[in-house]
Amino acid sequence: MDETKSIIRSYWDQRSSTFDLSPGHIASSKREEDAWKALLRERVGSSGKKVLDVGVGTGFLSIMLAEIGHNVVGVDLSEEMIKNARRKMDARGLKVKLEMGDAENLPFEDESFDAVVNRAVLWTLPNPKKALSEWKRVLKPNGTLCFFLHGSHSKGLFHRSKKQLTNFAVLAREKRNPWKSLYNSVDLPMGGGVDPTVVTNLLKKTGYVDIGLNPLVEIGEMKRERMPWYYRLSSEKSPQYCYYCLKPKR
Ligand SMILES: C[S@@+](CC[C@H](N)C(=O)[O-])C[C@H]1O[C@@H](n2cnc3c(N)ncnc32)[C@H](O)[C@@H]1O
């Protein structure tokens, strides 16, 4: 593994124990969970698909997809993330195959999956273009790619000041250092969030078809309503997007 990937892996290994404490990372209510499941049913299918969750983390998408009735495989660079996901899945009695692997160089045969999904993963990769080609390689013809990603983060002084206050509160309450970030140590082309036109152009260039996107406005609102005040203070209005597209038919 190259140096950049080792840094990224150790960052996520360390982050794994507090990952689910951040309100953006888990469903804040049954209502929010139902909204995610409805979206996944719409984009991936109602059940029985072979789905790969790339950068599975603590299992947010995989758990819901398995509960809907899909046959899910999760892959992640971080062993600690996988251990956390395993614990949560075992507690729910869910059978999801989890393994270590690199999103940009997947340990699977060509055309193995009906769908590839992920949330909040492209931004943490050194080579997002390579990852998009790799996800296409493992998809069956006419298979679905569906992923979730934030738009560009606000860079204004006002927002940055509020973010500092949030960070102090996170340090005090969650006992973790939110200033310790991946951006300081490795070059991530999408590290500051990414504009939807950039993402859709990349999808086109990679050869995906029927490309679409939806801003997750309602889910964002459900999340904000339930966030602790110190997260709400600097929570951005720019939504997370759901991107979806197909690998062309043969
Ligand atoms: C922001 S977390 C998102 C986790 C999960 N998808 C979720 O939505 O809760 C990013 C995840 O991507 C994983 N990751 C980072 N680089 C990766 C790579 N090259 N290959 C596979 N997983 C990677 C991290 O270990 C981490 O679990």
The ligand as a Gaussian input file, in Angstrom:
#p B3LYP/6-31G(d) Opt

LIG

0 1
 C      -16.741000       9.372000       5.641000
 S      -16.544000       7.653000       5.899000
 C      -18.106000       7.043000       5.257000
 C      -18.456000       5.678000       5.786000
 C      -19.800000       5.128000       5.311000
 N      -19.849000       5.020000       3.861000
 C      -20.943000       5.989000       5.811000
 O      -21.623000       6.602000       4.992000
 O      -21.166000       6.061000       7.031000
 C      -15.409000       7.203000       4.597000
 C      -15.099000       5.710000       4.579000
 O      -14.333000       5.418000       3.419000
 C      -13.299000       4.511000       3.784000
 N      -12.218000       4.630000       2.801000
 C      -11.348000       5.649000       2.647000
 N      -10.529000       5.398000       1.622000
 C      -10.882000       4.191000       1.119000
 C      -10.406000       3.389000       0.059000
 N       -9.395000       3.770000      -0.718000
 N      -11.003000       2.212000      -0.167000
 C      -12.037000       1.788000       0.614000
 N      -12.525000       2.507000       1.629000
 C      -11.958000       3.689000       1.880000
 C      -12.920000       4.938000       5.177000
 O      -12.206000       3.944000       5.866000
 C      -14.281000       5.239000       5.780000
 O      -14.853000       4.087000       6.330000

